[in-house]
């Protein structure tokens, strides 16, 4: 795995670089936003992004990286205000870690965002069928088909369906859906989840496609 470390503090960058190298990761370092954009490549698998850069505001850089790539972005910064976390997540970051941090926790978060960025495919099959086969969820092509007709879902809408498909017949808590789809534990995304579920039901013309489990969350009907 190749990790791009965007950090203007040479001491901090060097220490993080050394730890990741000992953990088996290849790294490349950028001391400012301009260098980060130059070093960002198709082989970059994770970006660790400090917000206090000398040339480009970190939030703006996050948006620019997200505009060019779907690479997982973990913001690593001393800014600990909730408003900054919200800005970072809305700018496209996948996670937000506040300095000082435990390096082992940071490593766990890197592993988590890379897992979430991979296609969600069950070990036995890449397709989930519901209610006798009239609804099919293709986790490779990222399509939901009802009676063979593809339903146009947004990226987030399909991500919700895909997470539910990972737990067939099980009620998935709202907190887990928010964590896996939006990559955050922030409760403010609860309303957004409800809106997205409503949109999925409307597009599939079936309110039973995703069942509401009171006090818990949601599950796929017929899974």
C-alpha positions as CSV (number, residue, x, y, z in Angstrom):
1,X,0.0,0.0,0.0
2,X,1.3,3.5,-0.9
3,X,0.4,6.2,1.6
4,X,0.8,9.9,0.8
5,X,1.6,11.9,3.9
6,X,0.8,15.6,3.6
7,X,2.4,17.3,6.6
8,X,4.5,20.5,6.8
9,X,6.1,19.7,10.1
10,X,9.2,17.7,9.1
11,X,9.6,16.1,12.6
12,X,6.0,14.9,12.7
13,X,6.2,13.6,9.1
14,X,9.4,11.8,9.6
15,X,8.1,10.0,12.8
16,X,4.9,9.0,11.0
17,X,6.9,7.9,8.0
18,X,9.1,5.7,10.1
19,X,6.2,4.1,12.0
20,X,4.3,3.3,8.8
21,X,7.5,1.9,7.2
22,X,7.9,-0.4,10.2
23,X,4.3,-1.5,9.8
24,X,5.0,-2.5,6.2
25,X,3.6,0.5,4.3
26,X,5.3,2.4,1.4
27,X,5.0,6.1,1.9
28,X,5.7,9.4,0.1
29,X,5.8,12.8,1.8
30,X,4.6,16.2,0.7
31,X,5.3,19.3,2.8
32,X,2.7,21.5,1.1
33,X,-0.5,21.3,-1.0
34,X,1.2,21.9,-4.3
35,X,3.6,19.0,-3.8
36,X,0.7,16.8,-2.6
37,X,-1.2,17.3,-5.8
38,X,1.9,16.6,-7.8
39,X,2.6,13.4,-5.9
40,X,-1.0,12.1,-5.9
41,X,-1.1,9.3,-8.4
42,X,-3.1,6.2,-9.4
43,X,-1.0,4.1,-7.1
44,X,-1.9,6.3,-4.0
45,X,-4.1,4.2,-1.8
46,X,-4.5,6.5,1.2
47,X,-3.9,10.3,1.9
48,X,-3.0,11.4,5.4
49,X,-3.8,15.1,5.3
50,X,-2.8,17.8,7.7
51,X,-4.9,21.0,7.5
52,X,-2.3,23.6,8.5
53,X,-0.4,23.8,5.2
54,X,1.7,26.8,4.2
55,X,0.3,27.3,0.7
56,X,-3.2,25.8,0.4
57,X,-5.9,25.6,3.0
58,X,-6.2,21.9,4.0
59,X,-10.0,21.8,3.5
60,X,-9.6,23.3,0.0
61,X,-6.9,20.7,-0.8
62,X,-9.2,18.0,0.4
63,X,-11.9,19.1,-2.0
64,X,-9.3,19.3,-4.8
65,X,-8.0,15.8,-4.1
66,X,-11.6,14.4,-4.0
67,X,-12.3,16.1,-7.3
68,X,-9.5,14.1,-8.9
69,X,-9.6,10.8,-7.1
70,X,-11.7,8.5,-4.9
71,X,-8.7,7.7,-2.8
72,X,-9.5,7.4,0.9
73,X,-8.5,10.6,2.8
74,X,-7.8,10.7,6.5
75,X,-7.5,14.3,7.9
76,X,-4.8,14.3,10.7
77,X,-4.8,17.7,12.4
78,X,-4.6,19.6,15.7
79,X,-7.9,21.4,14.9
80,X,-10.3,19.7,17.2
81,X,-13.5,21.8,16.8
82,X,-16.6,20.0,15.7
83,X,-17.1,22.6,12.9
84,X,-13.7,21.7,11.4
85,X,-14.6,18.0,11.5
86,X,-17.9,18.7,9.7
87,X,-16.1,20.8,7.1
88,X,-13.5,18.1,6.5
89,X,-16.1,15.3,6.1
90,X,-18.2,17.5,3.8
91,X,-15.1,18.3,1.7
92,X,-14.7,14.6,1.0
93,X,-12.6,13.2,3.9
94,X,-13.3,9.6,5.0
95,X,-12.1,10.1,8.6
96,X,-10.8,12.7,10.9
97,X,-8.1,12.2,13.5
98,X,-7.1,14.9,16.1
99,X,-3.5,15.4,17.2
100,X,-1.9,14.2,19.4
101,X,-3.0,10.7,18.4
102,X,-2.0,7.1,19.1
103,X,-0.2,5.8,16.1
104,X,-1.8,2.4,16.5
105,X,-5.2,3.9,16.4
106,X,-4.3,5.9,13.3
107,X,-3.1,2.6,11.7
108,X,-6.4,1.0,12.5
109,X,-8.3,3.9,10.9
110,X,-6.1,3.6,7.8
111,X,-7.0,-0.1,7.6
112,X,-10.7,0.7,8.1
113,X,-11.0,3.3,5.3
114,X,-9.1,1.1,2.9
115,X,-11.5,-1.8,3.6
116,X,-14.5,0.5,3.0
117,X,-13.0,1.7,-0.3
118,X,-12.9,-1.8,-1.7
119,X,-15.9,-3.3,-3.5
120,X,-18.3,-5.0,-1.1
121,X,-18.6,-8.5,-2.4
122,X,-19.8,-11.5,-0.4
123,X,-17.3,-14.3,-0.2
124,X,-19.7,-16.8,-2.0
125,X,-21.2,-14.6,-4.6
126,X,-21.2,-11.1,-6.1
127,X,-25.0,-11.0,-6.4
128,X,-27.8,-10.9,-3.8
129,X,-31.4,-12.0,-4.8
130,X,-34.5,-10.9,-2.9
131,X,-38.1,-12.1,-2.8
132,X,-37.8,-15.1,-5.1
133,X,-35.3,-13.4,-7.5
134,X,-37.4,-10.5,-8.8
135,X,-34.9,-8.1,-7.1
136,X,-31.2,-8.5,-7.8
137,X,-28.3,-6.6,-6.2
138,X,-25.1,-6.8,-8.3
139,X,-22.3,-5.7,-6.0
140,X,-19.7,-5.7,-8.8
141,X,-21.5,-3.5,-11.3
142,X,-23.2,-1.6,-8.4
143,X,-26.7,-2.1,-9.8
144,X,-30.1,-2.9,-8.3
145,X,-32.4,-4.6,-10.8
146,X,-36.1,-5.0,-10.3
147,X,-37.6,-7.6,-12.7
148,X,-34.5,-7.2,-14.8
149,X,-34.8,-3.4,-15.0
150,X,-31.9,-1.4,-13.5
151,X,-32.8,1.2,-11.0
152,X,-30.8,4.5,-11.1
153,X,-29.3,5.0,-7.6
154,X,-26.8,7.6,-6.5
155,X,-23.5,6.5,-5.0
156,X,-24.7,6.9,-1.4
157,X,-28.0,5.2,-2.1
158,X,-26.3,2.1,-3.5
159,X,-23.7,2.2,-0.6
160,X,-26.7,1.9,1.8
161,X,-28.1,-1.1,-0.1
162,X,-24.7,-2.7,-0.3
163,X,-24.1,-2.5,3.4
164,X,-27.6,-4.0,4.1
165,X,-26.8,-6.8,1.6
166,X,-23.7,-7.7,3.7
167,X,-26.1,-8.6,6.6
168,X,-28.9,-10.6,4.9
169,X,-32.0,-10.9,7.1
170,X,-30.3,-8.9,9.9
171,X,-31.5,-5.5,11.1
172,X,-28.5,-3.2,10.7
173,X,-28.3,-0.4,13.3
174,X,-28.5,3.2,11.9
175,X,-25.2,4.0,13.6
176,X,-23.4,1.2,11.6
177,X,-25.0,2.4,8.4
178,X,-23.9,6.0,9.0
179,X,-20.4,4.8,10.0
180,X,-19.9,2.6,6.9
181,X,-21.6,4.8,4.3
182,X,-20.5,8.3,5.6
183,X,-17.4,7.1,7.4
184,X,-18.3,9.0,10.6
185,X,-20.1,8.5,13.9
186,X,-21.6,12.0,13.8
187,X,-25.3,11.6,14.7
188,X,-26.2,14.6,12.5
189,X,-26.3,12.2,9.5
190,X,-29.3,10.4,10.9
191,X,-31.7,12.6,8.9
192,X,-29.7,12.2,5.8
193,X,-29.9,8.4,6.1
194,X,-33.7,8.6,6.4
195,X,-33.9,10.8,3.3
196,X,-31.7,8.4,1.3
197,X,-33.7,5.4,2.4
198,X,-36.9,7.2,1.4
199,X,-35.4,7.9,-2.1
200,X,-34.4,4.3,-2.5
201,X,-37.9,3.2,-1.7
202,X,-39.4,5.7,-4.1
203,X,-37.1,4.7,-6.9
204,X,-37.8,1.0,-6.4
205,X,-41.6,1.7,-6.1
206,X,-41.6,-0.5,-3.1
207,X,-41.6,0.8,0.5
208,X,-41.0,-2.8,1.6
209,X,-37.7,-3.0,-0.2
210,X,-35.9,-1.7,2.9
211,X,-37.8,-2.5,6.1
212,X,-37.6,-0.2,9.1
213,X,-36.9,-2.1,12.3
214,X,-38.1,0.1,15.2
215,X,-35.5,1.1,17.7
216,X,-32.7,-0.5,15.6
217,X,-32.3,0.5,12.0
218,X,-33.1,-1.2,8.6
219,X,-32.9,-4.5,6.8
220,X,-33.5,-5.7,3.2
221,X,-36.9,-7.3,2.7
222,X,-36.7,-10.9,1.7
223,X,-33.0,-11.2,2.3
